[in-house]
Amino acid sequence: MTPEQRYLFDVMGYLHLRQAIQGAELMAAQEAADTYINSTQDKLPSGFDSSGKHLPNGFAFAKPLEALTLHPASWPIIKELTNNRPQLARGTMIADRFGVPEGGEALRLHCAREDYGRDRNCFENRNGKIYCDDFVVFPYLTDVHPGDGGLLVIPGSHKAEFDRPSTLFNNGTPDDVNDIPEGVVNITPKAGDIVIISELLSHGALPWKPRDRYRCILTLRYRPQNRGESRVPAEVRERLSPETLELISHADLSHTKEIVKKDVIELT
């Protein structure tokens, strides 16, 4: 991580990497995502489902999407946050659109501390670097404009020492893009941006407003490699490159994965 990234992530609990994915790389990922989203269930391989807002195993649908799990813009950050012991626990795709289950609905504010307990996750300074044992990388494949809706965060809440009162922020579920409560930020990335958040950061989502386009992002969940087996199913693993299989693999903390030794990784 750069000193600027480290400071901003430490203070705010999230990073917004602008124009991280560009050109042909972005176009290929967009085309792959569109294919998944618009395919009927009978056309999809086992382990994939396009019927709802949350499309399982979206990162594994095609190689341009799989490559985003090890993207050069986010890979150094992933390595630092896991102390060079990374594991991709799972990776889905979100396609916010009307006419599908959960499409256009608000997502309540939540975080790992509130959902699972105050001692569940870790965010700390280890020898001048940040260690965060549960975080999410969101590569954005479509534009989000102010007023559209989408991701909400409460900057700095990853370090909160007090429980959030349930009555705050419209009882925890802001649902009006024109009336976002003070202290809550609506992040509006462009296609090719990457947003990274700690799971300790309180976050949610406004209802998606546009009816003529959707919000498409990957949701890539990372943690240290000793935290258990990845939730990627066996039939999906058969589609993955060796580098990604190593990324999702469980390992003891004494083990250093070969991919960690590289700054830029190309899938084979």
KOLVEX-839979 format. One record per residue: x, y, z of N, C-alpha, C in turn; residue in one letter. Coordinates in steps of 0.1 Angstrom, whole numbers, padded with zeros to 4 digits, always signed. Each point is the difference from the previous one (the first is absolute). Layout:
# KOLVEX-839979
XYZXYZXYZA;...
This chain:
# KOLVEX-839979
+0008-0012+0000-0008+0012+0000+0009+0012+0000M;-0005+0011-0006+0007+0013+0000-0003+0006+0014T;+0009+0010+0004-0003+0007+0012-0014+0007+0000P;-0004+0005-0012-0013+0006-0001-0011-0010+0002E;+0001-0011-0006-0011-0011+0001+0000-0004+0015Q;+0011-0002+0006+0000-0005+0014-0006+0010+0009R;+0003+0012-0001-0006+0010+0008-0015+0001-0002Y;-0005+0001-0012-0014+0001-0003-0008-0012+0004L;+0006-0012-0002-0007-0012+0005-0001-0001+0015F;+0011+0005+0006+0000+0000+0015-0010+0010+0006D;-0001+0011-0006-0009+0011+0005-0015-0003-0004V;-0002-0004-0012-0014-0001-0005-0006-0014+0000M;+0009-0010-0001-0005-0014-0001-0004-0004-0014G;+0003+0008-0010-0002-0004-0013+0010+0007-0010Y;+0002-0005-0012+0008+0006-0010-0009+0000-0013L;+0002+0011-0008-0006+0001-0013+0011+0002-0010H;+0003-0011-0007+0011+0000-0011-0007+0003-0013L;+0003+0012-0005-0007+0005-0012+0008-0005-0013R;-0008-0003-0010+0005-0005-0013+0011-0011+0001Q;-0003-0009+0009+0010-0011+0002+0000-0010-0011A;-0012-0002-0006-0002-0010-0011-0004+0009-0012I;+0008-0002-0011-0002+0009-0011+0000-0008-0014Q;-0004+0007-0010+0002-0005-0014-0006-0014-0002G;+0007-0008-0008-0004-0013-0004-0003-0009+0012A;+0008+0001+0011-0003-0008+0012-0013+0003+0005E;-0004+0013+0001-0014+0003+0005-0011-0005-0009L;+0002+0003-0013-0010-0005-0010-0002-0015+0001M;+0010-0007+0001-0001-0015+0000-0008-0004+0013A;+0003+0006+0011-0007-0003+0013-0015+0004-0001A;-0002+0011-0006-0014+0005-0002-0008-0010-0009Q;+0006-0004-0011-0007-0009-0009-0003-0014+0007E;+0010-0005+0008-0002-0012+0007-0011+0001+0010A;-0001+0012+0007-0010+0002+0010-0014+0001-0006A;-0001+0007-0011-0012+0001-0008-0005-0014-0004D;+0009-0008-0004-0004-0014-0005-0006-0008+0012T;+0007+0001+0011-0006-0007+0012-0013+0006+0004Y;-0001+0013+0001-0013+0006+0005-0011-0003-0009I;+0002-0001-0013-0011-0001-0010-0002-0014-0005N;+0007-0010+0006-0002-0014-0004-0011-0006+0008S;-0008-0008-0006-0011-0007+0007+0007-0012+0007T;-0007-0005+0010+0006-0010+0009+0004-0012-0007Q;-0008-0004-0011+0003-0012-0007+0013+0001-0008D;+0005+0012-0002+0012+0003-0008+0013+0001+0009K;-0002+0000+0013+0011+0002+0009+0006-0013+0006L;+0013-0001+0002+0006-0011+0006-0004-0002+0014P;+0002-0012+0006-0003-0003+0014+0008+0010+0009S;-0007+0005+0010+0007+0009+0009-0003+0015-0003G;-0008+0003-0010-0003+0013-0004-0015+0002-0001F;-0005+0012+0003-0015+0003+0001-0002+0015-0003D;-0007+0003-0011-0002+0014-0003-0014+0005+0003S;-0008-0007+0009-0014+0003+0002-0002+0011+0010S;+0010+0004+0008-0001+0010+0010+0010+0011-0001G;+0000+0009+0010+0009+0011+0001+0015-0005+0003K;+0001-0011+0008+0013-0005+0004+0002-0012-0009H;+0010+0001-0009+0004-0011-0009+0012-0008+0006L;-0002-0012+0004+0010-0008+0007+0013-0002-0009P;+0011+0000+0006+0013-0004-0006+0003+0009-0013N;-0004+0012+0001+0001+0009-0012+0015+0001-0005G;+0009+0000+0009+0014+0002-0004+0005-0012-0009F;-0006-0011+0001+0004-0012-0007-0007-0003-0013A;-0009+0009-0004-0008-0003-0012+0009+0001-0013F;+0010+0009+0000+0008+0001-0011+0014+0005+0004A;+0010-0002-0008+0014+0004+0004+0002+0015+0002K;-0007+0009-0008+0002+0014+0003-0005+0004+0014P;-0010-0007+0005-0005+0002+0013+0009-0006+0011L;+0004-0012-0003+0009-0007+0009+0013+0008+0003E;+0005+0006-0011+0013+0008+0001-0002+0012+0010A;-0012+0004+0002-0002+0012+0009+0003-0004+0015L;+0000-0013+0003+0003-0004+0014+0015+0002+0004T;+0008+0002-0011+0015+0002+0002+0004+0012-0007L;-0008+0010-0001+0003+0012-0009+0012+0008+0006H;+0008+0005-0009+0012+0007+0005-0003+0012+0009P;-0012+0006-0002-0003+0012+0009-0003-0004+0014A;-0007-0011+0002-0004-0004+0013+0009-0011+0006S;+0008-0007-0008+0008-0011+0006+0010+0004+0010W;+0007+0011-0001+0009+0004+0011-0008+0003+0013P;-0011+0006-0001-0009+0003+0011-0004-0013+0007I;-0005-0009-0008-0005-0013+0005+0012-0007+0008I;+0012+0000-0006+0011-0006+0007+0003+0007+0013K;+0001+0013+0000+0003+0007+0013-0011-0003+0011E;-0012+0001-0004-0011-0002+0010+0000-0014+0006L;+0005-0009-0007+0000-0014+0005+0014-0004+0005T;+0009+0009+0000+0014-0003+0004+0006-0010-0009N;-0003+0001-0013+0005-0009-0010-0005-0014+0002N;-0012-0002+0005-0006-0013+0002-0014+0001-0005R;-0002+0003-0013-0014+0002-0005-0008-0012-0004P;-0013+0001+0002-0009-0010-0005-0013+0007-0005Q;-0004-0004-0012-0013+0005-0005-0011-0010+0006L;-0008+0004+0009-0010-0008+0006-0011-0004-0009A;-0005+0010-0008-0010-0002-0010-0002+0013-0008R;-0006-0001-0011-0002+0011-0009-0013+0000-0008G;-0009+0009+0002-0012+0000-0006-0001+0013-0010T;-0011+0001-0007-0003+0012-0008-0013+0006+0005M;+0000+0013+0000-0013+0007+0003-0005+0007-0013I;-0012-0002-0004-0006+0007-0011-0013+0006+0005A;+0001+0013+0004-0011+0007+0005-0009+0004-0011D;-0012-0006-0001-0009+0003-0011-0015-0003+0004R;-0009+0007-0006-0014-0002+0003-0005-0013-0006F;-0010-0006+0006-0006-0012-0006+0006-0013+0005G;+0010+0000+0009+0006-0012+0005-0002+0000+0016V;+0001-0011+0006-0001+0000+0015+0011+0009+0006P;-0004+0008+0009+0008+0010+0008+0005+0011-0009E;-0004+0001-0013+0004+0011-0008-0006+0013+0004G;+0007+0010+0001-0005+0013+0004-0003+0002+0015G;+0004-0009+0008-0003+0001+0014+0012+0006+0008E;-0002+0006+0011+0010+0005+0009+0006-0011+0008A;+0013+0001+0003+0007-0009+0009+0004+0007+0013L;-0005-0005+0011+0002+0006+0013+0015+0002+0003R;+0003+0010+0008+0014+0002+0004+0004-0012+0009L;+0012-0005-0002+0004-0011+0008+0016-0001+0000H;+0005-0008+0008+0015-0003+0000+0002-0012+0008C;+0013-0005-0001+0003-0013+0007-0002+0001+0015A;+0004+0012+0006-0001+0002+0014-0015-0001+0005R;-0009+0006-0008-0014+0000+0004-0006-0014-0002E;+0004-0006-0011-0007-0013-0003+0006-0012+0007D;+0013+0000+0004+0006-0012+0006+0007+0003+0013Y;+0001+0012+0005+0007+0003+0012+0012+0008-0001G;+0003+0007+0011+0011+0010-0001+0014-0006-0001R;+0002-0013+0003+0013-0006-0001+0002-0009-0012D;-0010+0001-0009+0000-0009-0011+0012+0003-0010R;+0002+0013-0003+0010+0004-0010+0011+0009+0005N;+0010+0002-0008+0012+0007+0005+0003+0011-0011C;+0004+0012+0005+0005+0011-0008+0011+0006+0008F;+0013-0001-0003+0010+0006+0008+0013+0003-0007E;+0008+0007+0006+0013+0004-0005+0010-0011+0004N;+0006-0006-0010+0011-0010+0003+0012+0004-0007R;+0010+0006+0008+0013+0004-0005-0002+0010-0011N;-0008+0009+0001-0002+0011-0010-0008-0004-0012G;-0007-0011+0001-0009-0005-0011-0013-0003+0006K;-0011+0000-0008-0013-0003+0005-0003-0015-0002I;-0005-0006+0011-0004-0014-0001-0016+0001+0002Y;-0007-0006-0009-0014-0001+0000-0005-0014-0004C;-0006-0007+0009-0002-0014-0003-0014-0003-0007D;-0007+0010-0004-0013-0002-0007-0003+0012-0008D;+0001+0000-0013-0003+0011-0008-0005-0004-0014F;-0006+0010-0007-0006-0003-0012+0005+0010-0011V;+0003-0006-0012+0004+0008-0011-0011+0000-0011V;-0004+0012-0003-0011+0002-0010+0005+0005-0013F;+0003-0007-0010+0003+0005-0014-0014+0004-0006P;-0001+0013-0004-0012+0005-0006+0001-0002-0016Y;-0010-0005-0006-0001-0002-0014-0009+0009-0007L;-0008+0008+0007-0009+0010-0005+0001+0013+0008T;-0004+0011-0006+0000+0013+0006-0011+0001+0011D;+0003+0007+0011-0010+0004+0009+0001+0015+0001V;-0011+0007-0003-0001+0014+0000-0006+0005+0013H;+0003+0012+0005-0007+0006+0011-0015+0000-0002P;-0008-0005+0010-0014-0001-0002-0005-0014-0004G;+0010-0009-0004-0004-0013-0004-0003-0010+0012D;+0006+0002+0011-0001-0009+0011+0013-0007+0002G;+0000-0012+0005+0012-0009+0002+0006+0002+0013G;+0013-0003+0001+0008-0002+0012+0000+0012+0010L;-0003-0003+0012+0001+0009+0011+0010-0004+0010L;+0008+0009+0006+0009-0003+0011+0000+0011+0010V;+0004-0004+0012+0001+0010+0011+0015+0001+0003I;+0007+0010-0007+0015+0001+0002+0005+0000+0014P;+0010-0008+0003+0006-0001+0013-0007-0009+0010G;-0012-0006-0004-0007-0008+0009+0007-0014+0003S;+0010-0003-0008+0007-0013+0002+0008+0001+0013H;+0002+0012+0006+0007+0001+0012-0009+0005+0012K;-0013-0001-0002-0010+0005+0010+0002-0008+0013A;+0000+0007+0011+0001-0006+0013-0014-0002+0007E;-0010+0006-0006-0014-0001+0005-0009-0007-0011F;-0010-0007+0005-0009-0006-0009-0009+0011-0006D;-0003-0002-0013-0009+0010-0007-0014-0002+0005R;-0006+0012+0005-0014-0001+0005-0009-0004-0012P;-0009-0009+0002-0008-0005-0011-0009+0011-0006S;-0002+0011+0007-0009+0011-0006+0007+0009-0009T;+0014-0001+0000+0007+0009-0009-0001-0003-0015L;+0001+0010-0008+0000-0002-0015-0012-0007-0005F;-0012+0006+0003-0013-0006-0004-0001-0014+0005N;+0003-0002+0013-0001-0014+0006+0009-0010-0007N;+0011+0005-0006+0010-0009-0006-0003-0003-0014G;-0010+0006-0006-0004-0004-0014-0003+0013-0008T;+0010+0008-0003-0002+0011-0009-0006-0004-0013P;-0011+0006-0005-0006-0005-0012-0004+0011-0010D;+0006+0012+0002-0003+0011-0009+0013+0007-0004D;+0003-0001-0013+0013+0005-0005+0000+0015+0002V;-0011+0007+0001-0001+0014+0002+0000+0004+0014N;+0000-0009+0010+0000+0003+0014+0009-0009+0007D;+0013+0000-0004+0010-0009+0007+0004+0007+0013I;-0001-0008+0011+0003+0006+0014+0014+0005+0001P;+0001+0010+0008+0014+0006+0003+0009-0011+0006E;+0012-0001-0005+0009-0010+0005+0001-0012-0009G;-0010-0002-0010+0000-0011-0009+0004+0005-0014V;+0009-0007-0007+0005+0004-0013-0005-0011-0010V;-0005+0006-0011-0004-0009-0012+0012+0001-0010N;+0007-0012-0001+0011-0001-0010-0005-0002-0014I;+0004+0008-0010-0005-0002-0013+0012-0002-0010T;+0005-0012-0001+0011-0003-0008-0004-0001-0015P;+0010+0001-0009-0002-0002-0014+0005-0014-0004K;-0004-0004-0012+0004-0013-0005+0016+0000+0000A;+0006-0010+0005+0014-0002+0001+0006+0004+0013G;-0008+0007+0009+0004+0003+0013+0000-0013+0009D;+0008+0000+0011-0001-0010+0010-0001+0006+0013I;-0010-0005+0008-0002+0005+0014+0003-0012+0009V;+0008+0003+0011+0004-0010+0010-0005+0005+0013I;-0007-0009+0007-0005+0004+0014+0003-0011+0010I;+0003+0004+0012+0001-0009+0011-0014-0004+0004S;-0002-0013+0004-0013-0005+0004-0003+0006+0013E;+0009+0007+0007-0003+0007+0013-0007+0013-0003L;+0001+0005-0013-0006+0013-0003-0015-0002-0002L;-0008+0008+0006-0015-0001-0001-0003+0005-0015S;-0007-0009-0007-0003+0003-0014-0014-0006-0003H;-0006+0005-0011-0013-0005-0005-0001+0005-0014G;-0013+0001-0005-0002+0004-0013-0014+0007-0002A;+0000+0011-0007-0012+0006-0004-0007-0008-0011L;-0013+0001-0001-0007-0006-0011+0005+0005-0013P;+0001-0008-0010+0005+0003-0013-0011+0007-0008W;+0002+0012-0005-0011+0008-0006-0001-0002-0015K;+0011+0000-0008-0002-0001-0014-0007-0013-0005P;-0009+0002-0009-0008-0012-0006+0006-0004-0013R;+0009+0008-0006+0005-0003-0013+0014-0006+0000D;+0006-0001+0012+0013-0006+0001+0002-0006+0014R;+0010-0008+0002+0002-0006+0013+0014+0003+0005Y;+0001-0002+0013+0013+0001+0007+0006-0014+0001R;+0012-0001-0006+0006-0014-0001+0014+0001+0007C;+0002-0008+0010+0012+0000+0007+0003-0015+0004I;+0013-0003+0002+0004-0012+0006+0002+0002+0015L;-0003-0010+0008+0001+0001+0015+0010-0011+0003T;+0013+0004+0002+0011-0009+0003+0004+0001+0015L;-0002-0011+0007+0002+0000+0014+0014-0007+0004R;+0008+0007+0007+0014-0005+0003+0002-0001+0015Y;+0009-0009+0004+0003-0002+0014+0014-0007+0000R;+0006-0002+0012+0012-0007+0001-0002-0015-0004P;+0010-0006-0005-0001-0014-0006-0003-0011+0010Q;+0002+0003+0013-0002-0010+0010-0014+0000+0006N;-0009+0008-0005-0013+0002+0006-0011-0011-0004R;+0004-0010-0008-0009-0011-0004+0000-0001-0015G;-0009-0010-0004-0001-0003-0014-0008+0011-0007E;+0004+0003-0012-0008+0010-0009-0013-0006-0002S;-0010+0009-0003-0014-0005-0002-0003-0001-0015R;+0011-0001-0009-0002-0002-0014-0002-0015-0002V;-0012-0003-0006-0003-0015-0002+0009-0007-0009P;+0000-0013+0001+0009-0009-0008-0002+0002-0015A;-0013+0001-0004-0003+0001-0015+0005+0013-0006E;+0001+0010+0009+0006+0013-0005+0015+0000+0000V;+0006-0007+0010+0014-0001+0000+0006-0006-0012R;-0007-0009-0006+0005-0006-0013+0002+0010-0011E;-0006+0012+0001+0001+0010-0010+0012+0009+0002R;+0006+0000+0012+0010+0010+0003+0014-0004-0004L;+0008+0011-0002+0014-0001-0003+0008-0004+0012S;+0012-0006-0001+0008-0004+0011+0002+0011+0010P;+0002+0013-0005+0003+0011+0009-0012+0003+0009E;-0012-0001-0006-0012+0003+0008-0003-0011+0010T;+0003-0012-0004-0001-0012+0009+0009+0002+0012L;+0012+0005-0003+0009+0002+0012-0005+0011+0008E;-0006+0011-0006-0006+0011+0008-0011-0005+0009L;-0009-0009-0004-0011-0004+0008+0004-0011+0010I;+0012-0005-0001+0004-0012+0008+0002+0004+0014S;-0003-0010+0009+0003+0002+0014+0014-0004+0003H;+0007+0007+0009+0014-0004+0003+0003+0005+0014A;+0010-0006+0007+0005+0004+0013+0007+0014-0002D;+0000+0008+0011+0007+0013-0001+0015-0001-0002L;+0006-0012+0002+0014-0001-0003+0003-0002-0015S;-0010-0002-0008+0001-0002-0014-0001+0013-0008H;+0009+0001-0009+0000+0012-0010-0004-0005-0013T;-0011+0005-0005-0005-0004-0014+0009+0005-0010K;+0001-0007-0011+0009+0005-0011-0005+0013-0006E;-0013+0001-0001-0006+0013-0006+0004+0012+0008I;+0003-0001+0013+0003+0011+0008+0014+0006-0004V;+0008-0008-0006+0013+0004-0004+0000+0009-0012K;-0011+0001-0007-0001+0008-0012-0009+0012+0002K;+0005+0011-0007-0008+0012+0000-0011+0001-0010D;+0003-0007-0012-0010-0001-0011-0002-0014-0003V;-0012-0004-0001-0003-0015-0002-0009-0001-0013I;+0004-0008-0009-0008-0004-0011-0005-0014+0001E;-0013-0001-0003-0006-0014+0002+0005-0009-0011L;+0002-0012+0003+0004-0010-0009-0011-0011-0002T;
